[in-house]
Amino acid sequence: MKLASRIMVQDHTMSISRRENSVLSDRRDSEEPGLENARELDTRIEPRATVIVNADDWGRDVATSDRTLDCMLHGAISSVSAMVFMEDSERGADLARQYGIGTGLHLNFTLRYSARNCPRGLMDRQELIRRFLTSSRLAPIFYHRRLVTSFDYVVKAQLEEYERLYGTKVNRVDGHHHMHLCRNVIVQELIPACAIVRRNLSFRNGEKGYFNRLYRRRQDQRLARRHPMTDFFFDLQPMAPIERLKEICLLARQFNVEIETHPIRDSEYAFLMRGGLAGCAEQVAVARDYMLRSHGPGNGAENPAVHQQEWRISR
């Protein structure tokens, strides 16, 4: 199996390298002599603002990893969130190292582990958590005392597996179905201190009820005491009308903004491969990695509108 996996990675790498060389060759042929220095200078000029586009579910399966890699090589995404104990976790780690892809841990409590070498005891504990979290839409907001040990075990196992696969400690965490924000994880403080954590989704006024927004605001305030965070967080969907994405990109001129995407979805993959967010706003580009700009801690601590997760853009 390991030999077959290496062969698959080598074949995939050769195919991608041929495509990259072809694109670079076409670019050089179409440019006039003397533009080489201008092109190199242009790569050193940072755009006025950058937006973080992070692809979730890296390593979930071969199709997900391959589509995400296509988008990364196309410059349409900044970074990925990696799943461990999944079908393509091993190969995904190899590809991330090979192409220098920025990764974080995508904590998984609700999707059954699919790796062949996953310990049975870990699968059993995850199943207990999965049944609880999926039993009700409101289950994640409740603290389950009987599952304290299981949560601790499952999170530590994923942190250790990530470190084994990627050769480094976890410095950024989010979660499948956003379950890294469930009550047990936050109360037990299971995510390493100072690791970047994905905040709750940001909404306009009126998009969510008052108590929903109040709960999310309190939760983010608690997280911000231990973790750096972006100022705003959005899902790429819906992509229409395009004005929504343009307004989100405009926020990136002043704040740290993350947009999550799932390239396995046909509509998102097509959008990203067509150029994605590149044309949504002038002087706003896709960040080259998951980087928080130095204008602040990235947690919106001094911005009441961020805490309330209400955003207004003047047209």
Protein Blocks (a to p, Z undefined) as FASTA:
>chain_A
ZZmmmmmmmmmmmmmmmmmmmmmmmmmmmpcehilmmmmmmmmpccfbdcddddehihka
mmlmmmmmmmmmnopafbdcddehifklmmmmmmmmmnopacdddddfkbccfbfklcfk
lmmmmmmmmmmmmmpmklmmpccfklmmmmmmmmmmmmmmmmmmnopacfbdcdehhlmm
gmklmmnopacghiacdddddddehkacfklmmmmmmmmmmmmmmpccdfbdcdfbdfbd
fklmmmmmmmmmmmccdddddfkbmklmmmmmnnpjmlmpghiacdfbdcddfkbgonop
mgmklmnopacddZZ
